[in-house]
Amino acid sequence: MASILLPLLFGLAASAATLLGGLLALRLEGRASLVLGLAAGVVLGVAVFDLIPEAIELGAGVHDVHALFACVGLGIAAYLLLHQLPAGTAPKTVAWQAHLGPASLTLHSFIDGVMIGIAFQVSHDVGWLVAAAVLTHDLADGINTVSLSLARSGPRLARRWLLINGAAPLTGTMVGLLLQVSPADMALLLALFGGVFLYIGACELVPRSHARDPRLRVTLATLAGMGVMYLLVDVAHG
């Protein structure tokens, strides 16, 4: 029971983080850039210091390193395609664009929840670290969901999508716990998640944080997030 309860609690916390991020975007616009910068560092740190090394260690003797890094590349490619969902400028798609951006972020949050459920099947250490990255990413997802909705519509749509997005991480965690994954497949999934987190951090969160505030303090927040995750991974692995 405890092995199921803990990831569900993290899924619930991720949902709360999404809602908190949205409220931050609605009420504290000036500070959102630092939150995004810190989130970028945490997500990058989990990918570089934990997920990819863990995939290599778990896949030793089973998968070639090149195959694992191919999965890293696949994760980057998958989120690159997902990131294009809000794109489009044809007049007939304008009404849908107000929903496509928040919908893609909601899908991000759902996948984040799935990652929590699967990560806890590897070990509690991996689960905790992935959950920490998901919490910060979903905080940023809440900010981005509201920001995209406000840019294309108004507060009513922003609040509606924020509630939908808030339910996604917990739902995804439940799905992730139901999936049965072998150690060999888990190595591939961890590499895939590493690529996903690399893309989210480097191509999504860093540019968004610097677009909001190009000052040095945002870069320092990103570096601080990476440093914190390095220390956490070091402690988790003894």
ZAMARGU-4260 file (C-alpha; in steps of 0.2 Angstrom, whole numbers, plus 5000, padded with zeros to 4 digits):
<rodrens>
0) 5000/5000/5000 | 5014/5012/5004 | 5022/5009/4988 | 5007/5015/4979 | 5002/5029/4991
5) 5019/5038/4989 | 5018/5041/4970 | 5000/5045/4972 | 5004/5059/4984 | 5017/5065/4972
10) 5005/5065/4958 | 4993/5075/4969 | 5007/5087/4973 | 5011/5089/4955 | 4993/5094/4952
15) 4994/5106/4966 | 5010/5113/4958 | 5001/5116/4942 | 4987/5125/4950 | 5000/5136/4960
20) 5009/5140/4944 | 4994/5146/4936 | 4989/5157/4951 | 5006/5164/4951 | 5005/5168/4932
25) 4988/5177/4936 | 4993/5187/4951 | 5012/5188/4952 | 5018/5191/4934 | 5034/5199/4939
30) 5041/5185/4948 | 5036/5171/4936 | 5053/5172/4926 | 5063/5167/4941 | 5052/5152/4944
35) 5053/5147/4926 | 5072/5149/4927 | 5074/5138/4943 | 5062/5125/4935 | 5073/5124/4920
40) 5089/5121/4930 | 5080/5107/4940 | 5073/5098/4925 | 5090/5099/4916 | 5099/5093/4931
45) 5087/5078/4933 | 5090/5073/4915 | 5109/5075/4915 | 5113/5069/4932 | 5101/5056/4936
50) 5089/5049/4922 | 5102/5046/4908 | 5116/5039/4920 | 5102/5028/4928 | 5097/5022/4911
55) 5115/5017/4906 | 5117/5008/4923 | 5101/4999/4922 | 5104/4994/4903 | 5121/4988/4906
60) 5124/4971/4897 | 5106/4972/4889 | 5106/4988/4878 | 5120/4996/4868 | 5124/5014/4874
65) 5120/5020/4857 | 5103/5012/4858 | 5100/5021/4874 | 5105/5038/4867 | 5094/5035/4852
70) 5080/5034/4865 | 5086/5051/4872 | 5085/5058/4854 | 5068/5051/4852 | 5062/5059/4868
75) 5068/5076/4861 | 5060/5073/4844 | 5044/5068/4852 | 5042/5084/4863 | 5049/5094/4848
80) 5034/5088/4838 | 5022/5090/4853 | 5028/5108/4855 | 5022/5112/4837 | 5004/5109/4841
85) 5000/5127/4846 | 5007/5132/4829 | 4997/5138/4814 | 4992/5154/4807 | 4978/5150/4794
90) 4962/5160/4798 | 4951/5145/4800 | 4962/5138/4814 | 4962/5154/4825 | 4948/5148/4836
95) 4956/5132/4839 | 4973/5140/4843 | 4966/5147/4860 | 4964/5128/4865 | 4978/5119/4857
100) 4992/5128/4867 | 4984/5124/4884 | 4979/5106/4878 | 4997/5102/4873 | 5003/5108/4890
105) 4989/5097/4898 | 4996/5082/4889 | 5013/5087/4895 | 5007/5086/4913 | 4998/5070/4910
110) 5014/5062/4903 | 5024/5069/4918 | 5012/5060/4930 | 5015/5044/4920 | 5033/5046/4922
115) 5031/5048/4941 | 5022/5031/4942 | 5035/5022/4931 | 5050/5030/4940 | 5044/5023/4957
120) 5044/5006/4949 | 5063/5008/4947 | 5067/5013/4964 | 5062/5026/4977 | 5077/5036/4974
125) 5073/5038/4955 | 5055/5041/4960 | 5059/5055/4972 | 5070/5064/4959 | 5059/5062/4944
130) 5045/5068/4955 | 5055/5083/4961 | 5058/5088/4942 | 5040/5085/4938 | 5034/5096/4952
135) 5045/5111/4946 | 5040/5107/4928 | 5021/5107/4932 | 5023/5123/4941 | 5030/5130/4925
140) 5016/5121/4915 | 5003/5130/4926 | 5012/5147/4922 | 5013/5143/4903 | 4995/5137/4902
145) 4988/5153/4909 | 5000/5163/4899 | 4995/5155/4883 | 4977/5156/4887 | 4978/5175/4892
150) 4988/5178/4876 | 4975/5170/4864 | 4959/5173/4874 | 4955/5179/4892 | 4955/5175/4911
155) 4939/5163/4909 | 4948/5152/4897 | 4964/5152/4907 | 4955/5147/4923 | 4946/5133/4914
160) 4962/5125/4906 | 4971/5128/4923 | 4958/5116/4931 | 4959/5103/4918 | 4978/5104/4918
165) 4978/5103/4937 | 4970/5086/4936 | 4982/5079/4923 | 4997/5074/4933 | 4987/5064/4946
170) 4978/5055/4932 | 4994/5051/4924 | 5002/5044/4939 | 4988/5032/4941 | 4991/5026/4924
175) 5009/5025/4926 | 5007/5014/4941 | 4996/5002/4931 | 5010/4999/4918 | 5020/4984/4920
180) 5038/4987/4913 | 5053/4975/4913 | 5070/4982/4919 | 5077/4981/4901 | 5062/4992/4895
185) 5064/5003/4910 | 5081/5008/4904 | 5074/5013/4887 | 5060/5023/4895 | 5072/5032/4907
190) 5083/5037/4892 | 5067/5043/4883 | 5062/5053/4898 | 5080/5060/4899 | 5078/5066/4881
195) 5060/5073/4886 | 5067/5083/4901 | 5082/5089/4891 | 5070/5097/4878 | 5058/5104/4891
200) 5073/5112/4901 | 5084/5118/4886 | 5071/5122/4873 | 5055/5127/4882 | 5059/5133/4900
205) 5075/5142/4897 | 5069/5152/4882 | 5053/5156/4891 | 5061/5162/4907 | 5074/5173/4897
210) 5060/5180/4886 | 5051/5186/4902 | 5067/5193/4910 | 5084/5192/4901 | 5094/5198/4916
215) 5108/5188/4924 | 5097/5183/4939 | 5087/5171/4929 | 5102/5163/4922 | 5109/5161/4940
220) 5092/5154/4945 | 5094/5140/4932 | 5112/5136/4937 | 5106/5135/4955 | 5092/5123/4950
225) 5105/5112/4942 | 5116/5113/4957 | 5103/5108/4969 | 5098/5093/4958 | 5117/5088/4957
230) 5118/5088/4976 | 5101/5078/4978 | 5107/5065/4966 | 5124/5064/4974 | 5115/5061/4991
235) 5103/5049/4984 | 5116/5038/4977 | 5127/5039/4993
</rodrens>
